[in-house]
Amino acid sequence: MSAHDLSAARLEAPRHDPAARRRIGWLLVALAVAWPMLVLAEFNPWALFTSGNLAVIGDFLAGFLPPAASTAFLALLARATLETLAMATAGTALAFLIAVPLAFATTRALSVSRLGPGPGRVRALVVRQTARALLMALRAVPEIVWALLFVRALGLGPGAGVLALALTYGGMLGKVYAEILESTETRPARALLEAGSGRIAALLYGLLPHTAQELASYTVYRWECAVRASVVMGFVGAGGLGQLMDQSMKMLNGGEASSILLVFLVLVLLADALSNALRRLLA
């Protein structure tokens, strides 16, 4: 194409976005839907910037400095950190044990009955739908609600948090595991099943080689979420950093709260580094 033709094409090109009206229309629809929700939620961020509230926030933040560093408090902080890590790790491990068989049962790419008509087709559908319903029921109840129930049954301590995380995160992991396995190239697994291979072999050699990195990354991410959730559940008596933070805030000890927040930041950075290391290892 000559330079003259290129210049003519530029002149003839539209000078406005042809989809601009549609985008503006959808933006107006989104605002029309979001505005009543913000009103119902009493969303009023500008109240933070009134003179009285700014003074209160300033005094509150000033109490966080310097962070507490006494030997007695650091010993309590170290024990609470180990409890939080143990709660998150044990809860994620139990959730993994719940999620793997349920994800295996709900992954359609591993269903032998889908290869063709047969007597087990209805039974496989019932098993798959039952497993999906169980995953939905597990993740429908927030871990904080499970923690409240288990604290009543087991008493104060991290044991209640472990079971709460195991149930809720088992449902979450199982759902996402199945979706990851379904979203990859499923023809190798199907070929193995058609050749007479078992479902476990089809999973190990047909699906996992393409999804191991993503599955590991999501599992570590859920462990990171479990660390955060463990802190929240500590406020209802499940132990760990949350319970120590609750005590510090009730005593208006900002220095101790600041030290706890710094430790929590280090734990999140640790989880992020672990996720990156696993991705490089499985790449």
C-alpha positions in Angstrom: 0.0 0.0 0.0 1.4 3.4 -1.0 1.9 6.4 1.3 -1.0 8.1 -0.4 -3.3 5.2 0.3 -2.2 5.1 4.0 -3.0 8.8 4.4 -6.4 8.3 2.8 -7.1 5.4 5.1 -6.2 7.5 8.2 -8.5 10.2 7.0 -11.4 7.8 6.4 -10.9 6.1 9.8 -13.5 6.9 12.4 -12.4 9.6 14.8 -14.6 8.3 17.7 -15.0 5.0 19.4 -17.9 3.2 17.7 -18.8 1.4 21.0 -18.7 4.5 23.1 -22.5 4.8 23.4 -22.8 1.2 24.4 -20.1 1.5 27.1 -21.6 4.7 28.4 -25.0 3.0 28.5 -23.7 0.1 30.5 -21.9 2.5 32.8 -25.1 4.3 33.5 -26.9 1.0 34.2 -24.1 -0.1 36.6 -24.4 3.3 38.4 -28.2 2.9 38.6 -27.8 -0.5 40.2 -24.9 0.3 42.4 -26.2 3.6 43.9 -29.2 2.1 45.8 -26.9 -0.6 47.1 -24.5 2.1 48.4 -27.4 3.9 50.0 -28.6 0.7 51.7 -25.1 -0.1 52.9 -24.9 3.4 54.4 -21.7 4.1 52.5 -20.6 7.5 53.7 -16.8 7.8 53.4 -16.7 11.6 53.5 -17.7 11.3 57.2 -14.1 10.2 57.9 -12.9 13.7 56.9 -14.8 15.8 59.4 -12.7 17.6 61.9 -13.9 15.5 64.9 -13.4 12.2 63.2 -9.9 13.2 61.8 -8.8 14.0 65.4 -10.1 10.7 66.7 -8.4 8.7 63.9 -5.1 10.6 64.4 -5.1 9.9 68.2 -5.9 6.2 67.5 -3.1 5.9 65.0 -0.6 7.7 67.2 -1.2 5.1 69.8 0.2 2.4 67.5 3.7 3.9 67.8 6.1 2.6 68.9 5.3 -1.1 68.5 5.5 -3.1 71.7 8.8 -5.0 72.0 8.9 -6.2 75.6 10.2 -9.7 76.2 7.0 -10.9 77.8 4.8 -9.7 75.0 7.1 -11.0 72.3 6.9 -14.4 73.9 3.1 -14.3 73.8 3.3 -13.0 70.2 5.5 -15.9 69.1 3.2 -18.4 70.6 0.1 -16.8 69.0 1.9 -16.7 65.7 2.7 -20.4 65.9 -0.9 -21.1 66.8 -2.2 -19.1 63.8 0.2 -20.9 61.4 -0.7 -24.3 62.9 -4.4 -23.5 62.6 -4.1 -22.3 59.0 -1.9 -25.2 57.9 -3.9 -27.9 59.6 -7.2 -26.5 58.4 -5.9 -26.2 54.8 -4.5 -29.8 55.0 -7.9 -31.2 56.1 -9.6 -29.0 53.5 -7.4 -30.6 50.9 -8.3 -34.1 52.0 -12.0 -33.1 51.7 -11.6 -31.3 48.4 -9.6 -33.8 46.4 -12.1 -36.7 46.4 -15.1 -34.3 45.8 -13.3 -32.6 43.0 -12.4 -36.0 41.5 -16.0 -37.0 41.6 -17.3 -33.7 40.1 -14.8 -33.4 37.2 -16.7 -34.4 34.1 -13.5 -35.0 32.1 -12.8 -38.0 34.3 -16.3 -39.5 33.9 -16.2 -42.9 32.1 -19.9 -42.8 31.6 -19.6 -39.8 29.3 -17.7 -41.8 26.8 -20.9 -43.4 25.5 -24.2 -44.8 26.5 -24.2 -47.3 29.3 -25.9 -48.5 32.4 -23.8 -46.4 34.8 -24.6 -43.1 33.2 -27.5 -42.2 35.6 -25.6 -43.4 38.6 -22.6 -41.3 37.6 -24.8 -38.2 37.2 -26.3 -38.7 40.6 -22.9 -39.1 42.3 -21.6 -36.0 40.5 -24.6 -33.8 41.4 -24.5 -35.0 45.0 -20.8 -34.1 45.3 -21.5 -30.7 43.8 -24.3 -30.1 46.3 -22.0 -31.1 49.1 -19.3 -28.7 47.9 -22.0 -25.9 47.7 -23.2 -26.6 51.2 -19.7 -26.6 52.7 -18.7 -23.3 51.2 -22.1 -21.6 51.8 -21.4 -21.3 55.5 -18.7 -18.8 56.3 -15.8 -20.1 58.4 -16.6 -17.6 61.2 -20.0 -19.2 61.6 -18.5 -22.7 61.8 -15.9 -21.3 64.3 -18.7 -20.0 66.6 -20.4 -23.4 66.5 -17.2 -25.4 67.2 -16.2 -23.0 70.0 -19.5 -23.9 71.7 -18.8 -27.6 71.2 -15.1 -27.8 71.8 -14.4 -24.8 73.9 -11.9 -22.0 73.3 -8.8 -22.8 71.4 -7.4 -23.3 67.8 -9.1 -26.7 67.4 -12.4 -25.0 66.6 -10.6 -22.9 64.0 -9.1 -25.9 62.3 -12.4 -27.6 61.8 -14.1 -24.4 60.6 -11.4 -23.8 58.0 -11.5 -27.5 57.0 -15.2 -27.4 56.2 -15.4 -24.0 54.4 -12.1 -24.3 52.6 -12.8 -27.9 51.6 -15.8 -26.7 49.7 -13.9 -23.8 48.1 -10.9 -25.9 47.1 -13.0 -28.7 45.7 -15.0 -26.3 43.5 -12.0 -24.5 42.1 -10.0 -27.7 41.7 -12.8 -29.2 39.5 -13.0 -25.9 37.5 -9.3 -25.9 36.9 -9.3 -29.5 35.7 -12.2 -28.8 33.4 -10.7 -25.7 31.9 -7.5 -27.4 30.7 -7.0 -29.6 27.6 -9.1 -32.7 28.4 -8.4 -34.7 25.3 -5.4 -36.6 26.8 -7.5 -37.7 29.7 -10.3 -38.8 27.4 -7.9 -40.7 25.2 -6.6 -42.6 28.2 -10.1 -43.4 29.4 -11.1 -44.6 25.9 -8.0 -46.8 25.8 -9.2 -48.5 29.0 -7.1 -46.6 31.5 -8.4 -46.0 35.0 -9.7 -42.6 36.2 -6.8 -42.0 38.6 -4.3 -42.6 35.8 -6.2 -40.3 33.5 -6.0 -37.6 36.3 -2.3 -38.1 36.9 -1.1 -38.4 33.3 -3.9 -36.6 31.4 -4.9 -33.5 33.5 -2.3 -32.9 36.2 0.7 -32.2 33.9 -1.2 -29.2 32.5 -2.7 -27.9 35.8 -0.2 -28.7 38.5 1.2 -25.2 38.6 -2.2 -23.5 38.8 -3.5 -26.0 41.4 -0.5 -25.5 43.6 -0.7 -21.7 43.3 -4.3 -21.7 44.2 -3.7 -24.0 47.2 -1.0 -21.7 48.6 -3.3 -18.7 48.0 -6.0 -20.5 50.0 -3.4 -21.2 52.8 -2.7 -17.4 52.8 -6.4 -16.8 53.1 -6.6 -19.3 55.9 -3.9 -17.4 57.8 -6.1 -14.2 57.5 -9.2 -16.1 58.4 -7.4 -17.6 61.4 -6.8 -14.1 62.7 -10.4 -13.2 62.3 -11.6 -16.4 64.0 -9.4 -15.5 67.0 -11.9 -12.8 67.8 -14.5 -15.4 68.6 -12.2 -17.5 70.8 -10.4 -19.7 68.3 -6.9 -18.6 69.6 -3.9 -17.3 67.7 -3.1 -13.8 66.7 -6.8 -12.8 66.5 -7.4 -13.5 70.2 -4.2 -11.7 71.2 -5.3 -8.7 69.0 -8.7 -8.7 70.6 -7.2 -8.5 74.0 -4.8 -5.7 73.0 -7.6 -3.7 71.4 -9.9 -4.1 74.4 -7.1 -2.8 76.6 -6.5 0.1 74.2 -2.9 -1.0 73.8 -2.0 0.3 70.3 1.7 -0.7 70.6 0.8 -4.3 71.0 -1.7 -4.1 68.1 0.9 -2.6 65.9 3.4 -5.4 66.6 0.7 -8.0 65.8 -0.1 -6.2 62.5 3.6 -6.3 61.6 3.8 -10.0 62.2 0.7 -10.5 60.2 2.2 -8.6 57.3 5.3 -10.8 57.5 3.1 -13.9 57.3 1.4 -12.7 54.1 4.7 -11.9 52.5 5.9 -15.4 53.5 2.9 -16.9 51.8 3.5 -14.8 48.6 7.1 -15.9 48.5 6.1 -19.6 48.9 3.6 -19.3 46.1 6.2 -17.8 43.7 8.7 -20.5 44.7 6.2 -23.3 44.0 5.2 -21.8 40.6 8.9 -21.7 39.6 9.4 -25.3 40.8 6.4 -26.6 38.8 7.0 -24.4 35.7 
